Amino acid sequence: MDTVDDLFTDWHEGNIKRLKHHHIPLSVYTKDIAPVIGQMQPIAVTRRDIRQILRNIAESNRPTIANDALLYDTNS
């Protein structure tokens, strides 16, 4: 996996079978995560990058989506 986008694509393939509403994590990734870290190498992503993503989501008055974004990673 060269980029976070590649990693997400691989992870999301499993969501299509596993999640009833697999379009939701795709939407969150596409709108909120990919613009910030999508083209980065996974090893280059820092805590600061993750905090910025969560801050951006929370500042857009979507705190539930910020929580969901964290959960997607831990429920894979």
C-alpha positions in Angstrom: 0.0 0.0 0.0 1.6 3.2 -1.1 -0.9 5.7 0.1 -3.7 6.1 2.7 -6.1 6.1 -0.3 -4.8 2.6 -1.2 -5.1 1.4 2.3 -8.7 2.7 2.5 -9.6 1.1 -0.7 -8.4 -2.3 0.5 -10.1 -1.9 3.9 -13.4 -0.7 2.4 -13.7 -3.7 0.1 -14.5 -5.7 3.2 -17.1 -3.2 4.3 -19.3 -3.8 1.2 -20.0 -7.3 2.5 -19.9 -6.5 6.2 -21.8 -3.3 6.6 -25.4 -2.6 5.6 -24.6 1.1 5.0 -21.1 0.8 3.6 -21.6 4.1 1.8 -21.3 6.0 5.1 -17.6 5.3 5.8 -16.9 5.9 2.1 -18.6 9.3 2.3 -16.7 10.3 5.5 -13.4 9.2 4.0 -14.0 10.9 0.7 -15.2 14.2 2.2 -13.2 14.5 5.4 -10.1 12.2 5.5 -8.8 11.9 1.9 -8.3 15.6 1.3 -6.0 15.8 4.4 -4.0 12.5 4.3 -5.2 10.5 1.2 -2.1 10.9 -0.8 0.3 10.4 2.1 2.2 7.3 2.9 0.5 5.6 5.9 3.8 5.7 7.8 4.0 9.4 7.4 0.6 10.2 9.0 1.0 11.7 12.4 -1.2 12.3 15.4 -1.4 15.9 14.5 -2.8 14.9 11.1 -5.5 12.8 12.8 -6.3 15.6 15.2 -6.7 18.0 12.3 -9.1 15.7 10.6 -11.2 15.4 13.8 -11.1 19.1 14.4 -12.2 19.9 10.9 -15.2 17.5 11.3 -16.1 18.9 14.7 -15.9 22.5 13.5 -18.3 21.7 10.8 -20.9 20.9 13.5 -20.7 17.1 13.0 -19.3 15.8 16.2 -21.0 12.4 15.7 -19.1 12.0 12.4 -15.9 12.7 14.2 -16.6 9.8 16.6 -17.6 7.6 13.7 -14.4 8.3 11.9 -12.5 7.1 15.0 -14.6 4.0 15.3 -14.2 2.9 11.7 -10.6 2.3 12.4 -11.1 0.3 15.5 -13.9 -1.9 14.2 -12.1 -3.2 11.1 
